[in-house]
Amino acid sequence: MVRLGFIIGLIALIGVLFSGLASFRVHEQELTIDGIALSRAIDVHASLVQDRLTERELLDRVASGLFRAPSLVKANMLQPLRSSIYAFKTDFLVASWIARLKPGELEEAGRELASAGFSNPKIRDFDGKPIDPRSLDKPVDVLMDVEPRNAENMALAGKALDQSPWIGPMLARAMAEGKPVASDPVNLVRPNGPVGIILAAPVIQDGSTSPAGFVTFSYELAPLMLTNDDQSLFSVVLKDPRSADDELIANDQGVVTSRQAAPDGPAPSATRIVTFGNRDWSLAYYAKINATKRAQQTAAIVGAIGLALTVMICGLFGYVAYNNLRLSREIQVRIGFERRLTAVIDELNHRVKNILAVIQSIVTRTLRHGSDIDVARELLIGRIHAMSNVVSLLSESQWQGVKLKGLFEARAIPHAERIAVSGPDIAVSARAAQSLSLLFFELASHSDEGLSLVGKHPHVVAKWEVTGEQPDTIFQFRWEEFNTSEATRRPDSDFGLILLDRVAPEALGGTSKRYFTDVSYVYELTAPMDTVVDMTERDRTERISAPVRPAI
């Protein structure tokens, strides 16, 4: 009894160690996989944002390069460019022409605005006060044309923008550098308008070195930089260039607001720099999912499964060993028991390794990256329950095999009442029973996911037959789901495809195929009866389970 307790304790210790190691490995792998997926998604988003910004900057450069006119004091300068700027199909809010006018040109500019139908043709400063040309000693930047021409945009024409606190510095920098320049994030069109960015490109006429004016495009910030999929792994914010502690973030409706980054708050998972308007913009990415917590949950599930398997193995081993120790009352029986115990341990190790390999495959495929944890838990419980059921049936028969119809019981697979089963009630081997149990569970659980062509659950027929003559008899199994089609039936999962097409056929040494008919989905499995019944395994099990008789 002491030795038995030591062996069980050793097995339990090994099981606990392996469970802990498996949990640790799963935890590390989940963290690594989540980190790689998040980094890749961030890189893709930043690349798309940069492409979007480059396209809009190119539009501004092209528009500024198309200006060829003897006089720029006109209120319809964007008219020839409409087809070009709309051909880019960018989502600009307002396009405008800002002319750099001398004091003597202001009166003519006012007449041009009036003739073009603008509501307020007076040349005025940024605050709306009329400008006296005699008070000026240098050119001013006047908004002369807008696109699209709606009432709100046309009311802006005639304003001198060089004194604007955010547009003025942008125009001055664009004039000095001779390149497109972007403004700080500002409210567009009106004081409470959407937050956006203005991009201004200087227009330099042939033979001149100073700009004659500027072509500007205004873009809303949300679709320009902060767009994001609701199902993505992260949320994105823009670091406010006006304040190092502020961030700009868009809500579900695309409304951009400013928030202050908390010093003790979570740090961004990554930061990417994009270039737009001859300046750098910093995008910060925050992970939506707590990867550490997710990895811990997955590791806990794996650890719990490992401990459960350890308890089951220890219990099974203890039960077998204890019942054999009770027979050791005579020396002959003790000697026979020692030999038998060695054989039992070898066979137990063989079968436990097989079970652990199957469980490991089930856990790995079910808990793959990106799976919904609740759905994965239900699938995992069902698949392990199918394995547990077949182990129970094998234990009841002393591992002499399982009746094939017993694998279709309600406790073995879901919705067994909707399956019409027919075929000879043959006893299959332990290895075949494990593979067929998982196969039947996968087919049965998948057949209930969705309605058939007639609005009801598909009618399922499972039948098998044994053909041919000894020793070349063939086992043929056919599963058919009626009233379904390739269009209405949900595709099989990755685990299901591997089980249907590779694992089950290889375990039985046969072949399989699946296809759709006009009215049904069919899965067929063909294998030699020698591998389905496996008399070699049965004979080995009989020798192990045979009672030890004392020598006479």
LORO-594145 format. One record per residue (C-alpha): residue number from 1; residue in three letters; y, z, x. Coordinates in Angstrom, 2 decimals. Each point is the difference from the previous one (the first is absolute). Layout:
 pakol vexro       v       w       u
   NUM   ALA       Y       Z       X
...
! end
This chain:
 pakol vexro       v       w       u
     1   MET    0.00    0.00    0.00
     2   VAL    2.33    0.77    2.90
     3   ARG   -0.66   -3.41    1.53
     4   LEU    0.50   -1.66   -3.38
     5   GLY    3.33    1.77   -0.42
     6   PHE    1.03   -1.03    3.50
     7   ILE   -0.85   -3.64   -0.68
     8   ILE    1.89    0.00   -3.30
     9   GLY    2.95    1.69    1.68
    10   LEU   -0.06   -2.58    2.78
    11   ILE   -0.11   -2.84   -2.53
    12   ALA    2.85    1.62   -1.92
    13   LEU    2.02    0.39    3.22
    14   ILE   -0.60   -3.62    0.94
    15   GLY    0.91   -1.11   -3.52
    16   VAL    3.22    2.02    0.06
    17   LEU    0.91   -1.39    3.42
    18   PHE   -0.66   -3.58   -1.08
    19   SER    1.95    0.55   -3.23
    20   GLY    2.96    1.36    1.95
    21   LEU   -0.17   -2.87    2.49
    22   ALA   -0.18   -2.56   -2.80
    23   SER    2.97    1.62   -1.76
    24   PHE    2.02   -0.03    3.23
    25   ARG   -0.82   -3.63    0.69
    26   VAL    0.88   -1.03   -3.56
    27   HIS    3.26    1.97    0.21
    28   GLU    1.01   -1.73    3.23
    29   GLN   -1.03   -3.44   -1.26
    30   GLU    1.94    0.42   -3.25
    31   LEU    3.14    1.02    1.90
    32   THR   -0.38   -2.95    2.37
    33   ILE   -0.65   -2.52   -2.75
    34   ASP    2.88    1.28   -2.14
    35   GLY    2.31   -0.10    3.01
    36   ILE   -0.96   -3.57    0.85
    37   ALA    0.37   -1.15   -3.61
    38   LEU    3.41    1.67   -0.34
    39   SER    1.26   -1.45    3.28
    40   ARG   -1.17   -3.48   -0.94
    41   ALA    1.61    0.20   -3.45
    42   ILE    3.28    1.18    1.55
    43   ASP   -0.01   -2.83    2.53
    44   VAL   -0.58   -2.55   -2.75
    45   HIS    2.82    1.43   -2.14
    46   ALA    2.44    0.07    2.93
    47   SER   -0.91   -3.57    0.90
    48   LEU    0.58   -1.18   -3.57
    49   VAL    3.37    1.79   -0.09
    50   GLN    1.02   -1.62    3.28
    51   ASP   -1.02   -3.44   -1.27
    52   ARG    2.05    0.60   -3.15
    53   LEU    3.04    1.05    2.01
    54   THR   -0.30   -2.94    2.38
    55   GLU   -0.15   -2.42   -2.93
    56   ARG    3.18    1.43   -1.52
    57   GLU    1.84   -0.03    3.31
    58   LEU   -1.03   -3.61    0.45
    59   LEU    1.46   -0.81   -3.42
    60   ASP    3.36    1.47    1.07
    61   ARG   -0.03   -1.98    3.25
    62   VAL   -0.83   -3.23   -1.81
    63   ALA    2.70    0.56   -2.63
    64   SER    2.66    0.73    2.62
    65   GLY   -1.00   -3.11    1.95
    66   LEU    0.39   -2.29   -3.04
    67   PHE    3.77    0.57   -0.36
    68   ARG    1.79   -3.26    0.84
    69   ALA    3.40   -0.20   -1.74
    70   PRO    3.57   -0.85    1.13
    71   SER    1.38    2.96   -1.95
    72   LEU   -1.76    3.28   -0.67
    73   VAL    2.66    1.28   -2.44
    74   LYS   -2.08   -0.99   -3.01
    75   ALA   -1.70    1.94   -2.75
    76   ASN   -3.11   -2.16   -0.26
    77   MET   -1.27    0.01    3.58
    78   LEU   -3.47    1.14   -1.08
    79   GLN   -0.40   -2.92   -2.43
    80   PRO   -1.54   -2.40    2.60
    81   LEU   -2.30    2.78    1.23
    82   ARG   -1.54    1.02   -3.31
    83   SER   -3.03   -2.26    0.29
    84   SER   -0.60    1.13    3.59
    85   ILE    0.27    3.75   -0.53
    86   TYR   -2.11   -0.05   -3.16
    87   ALA   -2.64   -2.12    1.73
    88   PHE   -0.88    3.04    2.12
    89   LYS   -0.85    1.94   -3.21
    90   THR    1.23    3.25    1.49
    91   ASP    0.95    2.89   -2.24
    92   PHE    3.66    0.35    0.96
    93   LEU    2.23    1.82   -2.45
    94   VAL    3.32   -1.62    0.93
    95   ALA    0.91   -2.84    2.36
    96   SER    3.65   -0.32    0.94
    97   TRP    2.49   -1.98    2.08
    98   ILE    2.62    2.13    1.77
    99   ALA    2.81   -2.14    1.42
   100   ARG    2.08    1.18    2.94
   101   LEU    3.51   -0.89   -1.30
   102   LYS    3.35    0.02    1.71
   103   PRO    2.92    1.65   -1.84
   104   GLY    1.44   -3.42   -0.88
   105   GLU   -3.26   -1.05   -1.67
   106   LEU   -0.23    2.87   -2.49
   107   GLU    2.15   -1.67   -2.68
   108   GLU   -2.10   -3.18    0.13
   109   ALA   -3.19    2.11   -0.13
   110   GLY    1.23    1.68   -3.18
   111   ARG    0.60   -3.39   -1.65
   112   GLU   -3.49   -1.12    1.03
   113   LEU   -1.56    3.09   -1.58
   114   ALA    1.96   -0.53   -3.20
   115   SER   -1.02   -3.67   -0.24
   116   ALA   -3.66    0.98    0.56
   117   GLY    0.11    2.30   -3.04
   118   PHE   -0.24    3.39    1.72
   119   SER    1.16    2.86   -2.24
   120   ASN    2.38    1.58    2.56
   121   PRO    1.35   -2.66    2.40
   122   LYS    2.54    2.29    1.67
   123   ILE   -0.57    0.69    3.68
   124   ARG   -0.29    3.79    0.22
   125   ASP   -1.17    2.67    2.37
   126   PHE   -3.29    1.86   -0.28
   127   ASP    1.55    2.57   -2.34
   128   GLY    1.26   -2.72   -2.37
   129   LYS    3.70    0.02    1.01
   130   PRO    1.70   -3.44    0.37
   131   ILE    0.68   -1.05    3.60
   132   ASP    3.46   -1.15    1.06
   133   PRO   -0.49   -2.80    2.57
   134   ARG    3.26    0.98    1.68
   135   SER   -1.47    3.38    0.93
   136   LEU   -2.84   -1.58    1.95
   137   ASP    0.02   -1.00    3.66
   138   LYS   -3.68   -1.01    0.35
   139   PRO   -2.67   -1.80   -2.01
   140   VAL   -1.85    1.83   -2.79
   141   ASP   -3.58   -0.47   -1.25
   142   VAL    0.15   -0.98   -3.69
   143   LEU   -3.00   -0.43   -2.35
   144   MET    0.42   -3.59   -1.30
   145   ASP   -3.31   -0.90   -1.65
   146   VAL   -3.13    1.75   -1.34
   147   GLU   -3.44   -1.02   -1.16
   148   PRO   -1.29    0.50   -2.63
   149   ARG    3.19   -0.32   -1.99
   150   ASN   -0.26    2.69   -2.65
   151   ALA    2.81    2.13   -1.39
   152   GLU   -0.74    2.96    2.27
   153   ASN   -0.15   -2.06    3.19
   154   MET    3.00   -2.18   -0.81
   155   ALA    2.18    3.12   -0.43
   156   LEU   -0.41    0.64    3.74
   157   ALA    1.65   -3.27    1.07
   158   GLY    3.44    0.32    1.59
   159   LYS   -0.66    3.33    1.74
   160   ALA    0.88    0.40    3.69
   161   LEU   -3.04    1.65    1.52
   162   ASP    1.10    0.63    3.58
   163   GLN    1.27    3.47   -1.03
   164   SER   -3.28    0.94   -1.74
   165   PRO   -1.52    3.07    1.70
   166   TRP   -3.46   -1.63    0.21
   167   ILE    0.60   -3.77   -0.28
   168   GLY    3.00   -0.08    2.36
   169   PRO   -1.85    1.31    3.09
   170   MET   -2.90   -2.38   -0.74
   171   LEU    2.32   -3.04   -0.12
   172   ALA    1.77    1.11    3.18
   173   ARG   -3.29    0.32    1.83
   174   ALA   -1.28   -3.35   -1.30
   175   MET    3.24   -1.67    1.16
   176   ALA   -0.23    1.64    3.44
   177   GLU   -3.69   -0.78    0.59
   178   GLY   -0.16   -3.36   -1.77
   179   LYS   -3.34    0.93   -1.59
   180   PRO   -1.19    1.19   -3.42
   181   VAL    0.62    3.74   -0.38
   182   ALA   -1.36    2.40   -2.62
   183   SER    1.97    2.82   -1.61
   184   ASP   -1.07    3.59   -0.53
   185   PRO   -1.80    0.70   -3.31
   186   VAL    2.70   -0.11   -2.72
   187   ASN    0.30   -0.23   -3.79
   188   LEU    0.22   -3.70   -0.89
   189   VAL    2.48   -1.65   -2.45
   190   ARG    1.22    3.30   -1.49
   191   PRO    0.29    3.65    1.10
   192   ASN   -3.17    1.00   -1.89
   193   GLY   -1.82   -3.26    0.68
   194   PRO   -3.40   -0.30    1.67
   195   VAL   -0.25    1.02    3.65
   196   GLY   -0.29   -3.00    2.26
   197   ILE    1.02   -1.72    3.24
   198   ILE    2.56   -2.74    0.55
   199   LEU   -0.69   -2.65    2.64
   200   ALA    3.03   -1.94    1.30
   201   ALA   -0.16   -3.12    2.19
   202   PRO    3.20   -1.41    1.59
   203   VAL    0.90   -3.64   -0.75
   204   ILE    1.43   -1.78    3.05
   205   GLN    1.34   -3.51   -0.52
   206   ASP   -0.42   -2.76    2.57
   207   GLY    2.55    0.24    2.77
   208   SER    0.86    3.62   -0.80
   209   THR   -1.03    3.24    1.71
   210   SER    1.05    2.48   -2.67
   211   PRO   -1.66    0.35   -3.42
   212   ALA    1.59   -1.72   -2.98
   213   GLY   -1.77    2.42   -2.30
   214   PHE   -3.34    1.58   -0.81
   215   VAL   -2.97   -0.79   -2.21
   216   THR   -1.53    3.23   -1.36
   217   PHE   -3.16    0.80   -1.91
   218   SER   -0.58    3.35   -1.70
   219   TYR   -3.55    1.29   -0.44
   220   GLU   -1.35    3.00   -1.85
   221   LEU   -1.61    2.41    2.46
   222   ALA   -3.09    0.82   -2.11
   223   PRO   -1.60   -3.49   -0.11
   224   LEU    1.34   -0.82    3.47
   225   MET   -1.61    2.83    1.99
   226   LEU   -1.48    2.70   -2.24
   227   THR   -2.40   -1.97   -2.22
   228   ASN   -3.47    1.50   -0.04
   229   ASP   -3.24   -0.20   -1.99
   230   ASP   -0.81    2.98   -2.23
   231   GLN   -3.56   -0.08    1.36
   232   SER    1.07   -0.03    3.66
   233   LEU   -0.79    2.75    2.45
   234   PHE    3.61    0.89    0.75
   235   SER    3.57    0.27   -1.28
   236   VAL    2.83   -1.55    2.03
   237   VAL    3.58    1.18    0.53
   238   LEU    2.95   -1.39    1.95
   239   LYS    1.75    2.23    2.50
   240   ASP    3.66    0.00   -1.03
   241   PRO    2.01   -1.45    2.93
   242   ARG    3.02    2.00   -1.17
   243   SER   -1.77    3.37    0.37
   244   ALA   -2.93    0.89    2.23
   245   ASP   -1.24    2.63   -2.49
   246   ASP    0.04   -2.18   -3.14
   247   GLU   -2.60   -2.39   -1.36
   248   LEU    0.22   -2.71   -2.67
   249   ILE   -2.94   -0.28   -2.38
   250   ALA   -0.70   -2.16   -3.07
   251   ASN   -1.69    1.28   -3.17
   252   ASP   -2.35   -1.91   -2.30
   253   GLN    2.95   -1.71   -1.74
   254   GLY    1.49   -1.19    3.32
   255   VAL    2.93    2.47   -0.08
   256   VAL    0.91    1.04    3.53
   257   THR    1.12    3.57    0.61
   258   SER    0.83    2.00    3.09
   259   ARG   -1.82    3.17    0.98
   260   GLN    0.27    2.33    2.94
   261   ALA   -3.03    0.28    2.23
   262   ALA   -1.09    3.64    0.04
   263   PRO   -0.34    1.39    3.55
   264   ASP   -3.18    1.86   -0.98
   265   GLY   -1.36   -2.82   -2.17
   266   PRO   -2.84   -2.36    0.90
   267   ALA    0.73   -2.42    2.81
   268   PRO   -0.41   -3.72   -0.68
   269   SER   -3.40   -1.41    0.85
   270   ALA    1.63   -2.94    1.82
   271   THR    3.36   -1.62    0.64
   272   ARG    0.67   -3.71    0.35
   273   ILE    3.17   -1.81    1.11
   274   VAL    1.09   -3.24   -1.70
   275   THR    2.97   -2.18    0.95
   276   PHE    2.50   -1.37   -2.50
   277   GLY    3.63   -1.07    0.36
   278   ASN    0.14    0.59    3.78
   279   ARG   -0.99    3.68   -0.35
   280   ASP   -3.15    2.09   -0.11
   281   TRP   -1.28    1.79   -3.10
   282   SER   -2.50    2.84    0.13
   283   LEU   -2.73    0.16   -2.68
   284   ALA   -1.91    3.29   -0.32
   285   TYR   -3.45    0.08   -1.64
   286   TYR   -1.50    3.09   -1.69
   287   ALA   -3.71    0.07   -0.83
   288   LYS   -0.72    0.55   -3.71
   289   ILE   -3.48    1.42    0.57
   290   ASN   -0.70    3.10    2.05
   291   ALA   -2.53   -1.50    2.39
   292   THR   -0.97    3.39    1.42
   293   LYS   -0.78    1.45   -3.43
   294   ARG   -1.94   -3.11   -0.99
   295   ALA   -2.03    0.15    3.22
   296   GLN   -0.69    3.70   -0.57
   297   GLN   -1.24   -0.65   -3.54
   298   THR   -2.30   -2.78    1.17
   299   ALA   -1.29    2.14    2.87
   300   ALA   -0.61    2.88   -2.42
   301   ILE   -2.07   -2.27   -2.24
   302   VAL   -2.07   -1.21    2.95
   303   GLY   -0.45    3.56    1.23
   304   ALA   -1.09    1.17   -3.45
   305   ILE   -2.54   -2.81   -0.21
   306   GLY   -1.31    0.88    3.45
   307   LEU   -0.37    3.67   -0.92
   308   ALA   -1.72   -0.91   -3.27
   309   LEU   -2.45   -2.19    1.89
   310   THR   -0.57    2.81    2.50
   311   VAL   -0.82    2.43   -2.80
   312   MET   -2.32   -2.54   -1.61
   313   ILE   -1.78   -0.71    3.28
   314   CYS   -0.32    3.68    0.85
   315   GLY   -1.31    0.75   -3.49
   316   LEU   -2.49   -2.86    0.12
   317   PHE   -1.15    0.95    3.46
   318   GLY   -0.25    3.67   -0.89
   319   TYR   -1.99   -0.77   -3.13
   320   VAL   -2.51   -2.20    1.83
   321   ALA   -0.33    2.29    3.00
   322   TYR   -0.35    3.19   -2.09
   323   ASN   -2.73   -1.48   -2.19
   324   ASN   -1.88   -1.07    3.10
   325   LEU    0.40    3.40    1.68
   326   ARG   -1.62    1.70   -2.99
   327   LEU   -3.21   -1.91    0.77
   328   SER   -0.20    1.29    3.56
   329   ARG   -2.44    2.87   -0.68
   330   GLU   -2.76   -1.20    2.27
   331   ILE    0.09   -1.30    3.52
   332   GLN   -1.39   -3.39   -0.99
   333   VAL    2.64   -0.38   -2.72
   334   ARG    2.73    1.16    2.42
   335   ILE   -1.02   -2.59    2.57
   336   GLY   -0.10   -2.72   -2.67
   337   PHE    3.35    1.15   -1.36
   338   GLU    1.66   -0.29    3.41
   339   ARG   -1.14   -3.59    0.27
   340   ARG    1.00   -0.72   -3.56
   341   LEU    3.40    1.63    0.46
   342   THR    0.76   -2.31    2.92
   343   ALA   -0.84   -3.02   -2.11
   344   VAL    2.12    1.30   -2.88
   345   ILE    2.99    0.53    2.28
   346   ASP   -0.31   -3.50    1.42
   347   GLU   -0.25   -1.51   -3.45
   348   LEU    2.84    2.19   -1.28
   349   ASN    2.23   -1.06    2.88
   350   HIS   -0.82   -3.61   -0.72
   351   ARG    0.79    0.30   -3.69
   352   VAL    3.06    2.18    0.51
   353   LYS    1.43   -2.51    2.48
   354   ASN   -0.53   -2.73   -2.56
   355   ILE    1.69    2.08   -2.71
   356   LEU    2.88    0.92    2.30
   357   ALA    0.43   -3.64    1.01
   358   VAL    0.16   -1.03   -3.66
   359   ILE    2.41    2.85   -0.85
   360   GLN    2.19   -0.89    2.99
   361   SER    0.13   -3.62   -1.14
   362   ILE    0.85    1.11   -3.57
   363   VAL    2.78    2.32    1.18
   364   THR    1.47   -2.53    2.45
   365   ARG    0.03   -2.86   -2.49
   366   THR    1.18    2.08   -2.95
   367   LEU    2.75    1.87    1.85
   368   ARG    1.35   -3.05    1.75
   369   HIS    3.78   -0.16    0.77
   370   GLY    2.29   -0.74   -2.98
   371   SER   -2.54    1.24   -2.64
   372   ASP    1.24    2.15   -2.84
   373   ILE   -1.32    3.47    0.79
   374   ASP   -0.92    0.82   -3.64
   375   VAL   -1.90   -3.27   -0.54
   376   ALA   -1.69    0.35    3.39
   377   ARG   -1.07    3.57   -0.84
   378   GLU   -1.62   -1.09   -3.29
   379   LEU   -1.83   -2.90    1.70
   380   LEU   -1.11    2.25    2.85
   381   ILE   -1.35    2.65   -2.39
   382   GLY   -1.88   -2.64   -2.01
   383   ARG   -1.56   -1.65    3.05
   384   ILE   -1.03    3.31    1.56
   385   HIS   -1.39    1.07   -3.41
   386   ALA   -2.13   -3.17   -0.04
   387   MET   -1.32    0.89    3.48
   388   SER   -0.60    3.60   -1.07
   389   ASN   -1.93   -1.15   -3.08
   390   VAL   -2.35   -2.21    1.96
   391   VAL   -0.58    2.80    2.57
   392   SER   -0.89    2.29   -2.93
   393   LEU   -2.46   -2.56   -1.38
   394   LEU   -1.55   -0.46    3.45
   395   SER   -0.28    3.75    0.46
   396   GLU   -1.76    0.29   -3.37
   397   SER   -2.55   -2.59    1.11
   398   GLN   -0.43    1.47    3.50
   399   TRP    1.69   -3.13    1.35
   400   GLN   -2.90   -2.10   -1.27
   401   GLY    2.38   -2.43   -1.69
   402   VAL    1.99   -0.23   -3.21
   403   LYS   -0.72   -1.78   -3.25
   404   LEU    2.42   -2.90   -0.22
   405   LYS    0.92    0.73   -3.63
   406   GLY    0.92    3.53    1.00
   407   LEU    2.95   -1.42    1.96
   408   PHE    1.52   -1.18   -3.31
   409   GLU    0.14    3.46   -1.57
   410   ALA    3.33    1.23   -1.38
   411   ARG    0.29    2.60    2.76
   412   ALA   -0.43   -2.73    2.63
   413   ILE    2.54   -2.64   -1.07
   414   PRO    2.93   -0.06   -2.46
   415   HIS   -0.32   -1.55   -3.47
   416   ALA   -3.77   -0.41    0.28
   417   GLU   -0.21   -0.24   -3.80
   418   ARG    1.64   -3.44    0.09
   419   ILE   -2.58   -1.45    2.43
   420   ALA   -3.12   -1.73   -1.31
   421   VAL   -2.73    0.67    2.61
   422   SER   -3.30   -1.91    0.17
   423   GLY   -2.68   -0.39    2.63
   424   PRO   -3.14    1.69    1.38
   425   ASP    0.57    3.68    0.86
   426   ILE   -0.92   -0.32    3.67
   427   ALA    0.45    2.78    2.55
   428   VAL    2.37   -1.04    2.79
   429   SER    0.20    1.56    3.46
   430   ALA    2.57    2.62    1.02
   431   ARG    2.06   -2.48    2.00
   432   ALA   -0.05   -2.57   -2.79
   433   ALA    0.85    2.68   -2.58
   434   GLN    3.13    1.07    1.92
   435   SER    1.27   -3.59    0.30
   436   LEU   -0.86   -0.91   -3.60
   437   SER    1.59    3.21   -1.35
   438   LEU    3.34   -0.83    1.65
   439   LEU   -0.35   -3.64   -1.09
   440   PHE   -0.62    0.92   -3.66
   441   PHE    2.87    2.51    0.01
   442   GLU    2.43   -2.56    1.45
   443   LEU   -1.02   -2.65   -2.56
   444   ALA    0.07    2.44   -2.93
   445   SER    3.33    1.62    0.89
   446   HIS    1.65   -3.39    0.60
   447   SER   -1.32   -1.55   -3.24
   448   ASP    1.99    2.59   -2.02
   449   GLU    3.38   -0.74    1.66
   450   GLY    1.68   -2.27   -2.51
   451   LEU   -0.89   -1.73   -3.29
   452   SER   -2.05   -3.10   -0.47
   453   LEU    1.04   -3.30   -1.49
   454   VAL   -0.59    1.31   -3.53
   455   GLY    2.02    3.18    0.49
   456   LYS   -3.02    2.31    0.51
   457   HIS   -1.79    1.38    3.01
   458   PRO   -2.38   -2.63    1.44
   459   HIS   -3.64    0.14   -1.12
   460   VAL   -2.15    0.58    3.09
   461   VAL   -3.63   -0.98    0.54
   462   ALA   -1.95    1.24    3.03
   463   LYS   -3.50   -1.38    0.47
   464   TRP   -2.47   -0.46    2.82
   465   GLU   -3.42   -1.45    0.57
   466   VAL   -2.66   -0.31    2.71
   467   THR   -1.23   -3.52    0.69
   468   GLY   -2.51   -1.56    2.34
   469   GLU   -3.36    1.25    1.27
   470   GLN   -0.90    2.53    2.65
   471   PRO    1.01    0.34    2.71
   472   ASP    3.03   -2.24   -0.72
   473   THR    1.25    1.57   -3.23
   474   ILE    3.75   -0.23   -0.62
   475   PHE    2.30    2.45   -1.77
   476   GLN    2.72   -1.79   -2.02
   477   PHE    2.88    1.96   -1.58
   478   ARG    2.65   -1.49   -2.29
   479   TRP    3.17    1.70   -1.32
   480   GLU    1.97   -1.92   -2.63
   481   GLU    3.28    1.00   -1.74
   482   PHE    0.56   -2.11   -3.12
   483   ASN    3.30   -0.90   -1.65
   484   THR    1.95    0.03    3.26
   485   SER    1.40   -2.60    2.35
   486   GLU    1.55   -0.36    3.41
   487   ALA    3.45    0.09   -1.60
   488   THR   -0.52    3.25   -1.94
   489   ARG   -2.25    1.93    2.38
   490   ARG    1.83    2.00    2.68
   491   PRO   -1.04   -1.06    3.54
   492   ASP   -2.49    2.24    1.79
   493   SER    1.37    2.56    2.47
   494   ASP   -0.55   -0.35    3.75
   495   PHE   -2.66    2.71   -0.12
   496   GLY   -1.68   -1.69   -2.96
   497   LEU   -0.10   -3.40    1.70
   498   ILE   -1.53    1.46    3.17
   499   LEU   -2.59    1.90   -2.04
   500   LEU   -0.89   -2.97   -2.26
   501   ASP   -0.05   -2.72    2.65
   502   ARG   -1.15    1.76    3.16
   503   VAL   -1.15    3.63   -0.15
   504   ALA   -2.47   -0.18   -2.93
   505   PRO   -1.59   -3.35    1.00
   506   GLU   -0.35    1.05    3.65
   507   ALA   -1.50    3.38   -0.93
   508   LEU   -2.72   -1.76   -2.04
   509   GLY   -0.42   -2.92    2.37
   510   GLY    0.99   -2.47   -2.69
   511   THR    2.88   -2.13   -1.22
   512   SER    2.56    0.23   -2.77
   513   LYS    2.44   -2.21   -1.84
   514   ARG    2.62    0.47   -2.69
   515   TYR    1.65   -2.58   -2.17
   516   PHE    1.61   -0.65   -3.36
   517   THR   -1.56   -2.03   -2.79
   518   ASP    1.86   -1.29   -3.06
   519   VAL   -0.46    3.35   -1.79
   520   SER   -1.01    2.58    2.59
   521   TYR    0.14    1.47    3.48
   522   VAL   -3.37    0.02    1.82
   523   TYR   -1.23    1.91    3.07
   524   GLU   -3.50   -0.81    1.31
   525   LEU   -1.99    1.78    2.72
   526   THR   -3.26   -1.30    1.43
   527   ALA   -2.15    1.94    2.52
   528   PRO   -3.63    0.28    1.14
   529   MET   -1.97    2.72   -1.82
   530   ASP   -1.17    1.30    3.38
   531   THR    3.52    1.24    0.74
   532   VAL    0.67    1.16   -3.56
   533   VAL   -3.13    2.17   -0.16
   534   ASP   -0.48    0.61    3.79
   535   MET   -3.51    1.46    0.10
   536   THR    0.48    0.93    3.66
   537   GLU    2.76    2.45   -0.93
   538   ARG   -2.06    1.37   -2.90
   539   ASP   -3.07    0.54    2.21
   540   ARG    2.12    1.79    2.59
   541   THR    1.50    2.25   -2.68
   542   GLU   -3.45    0.77   -1.44
   543   ARG   -1.27    1.08    3.40
   544   ILE    2.97    2.31    0.49
   545   SER   -0.18    1.50   -3.49
   546   ALA   -3.77    0.48    0.04
   547   PRO   -0.95    3.72    0.04
   548   VAL   -1.29    1.44    3.25
   549   ARG   -3.56    1.23   -0.37
   550   PRO   -1.39    2.66    2.26
   551   ALA   -2.80   -1.06    2.30
   552   ILE   -3.49    1.10   -1.05
! end
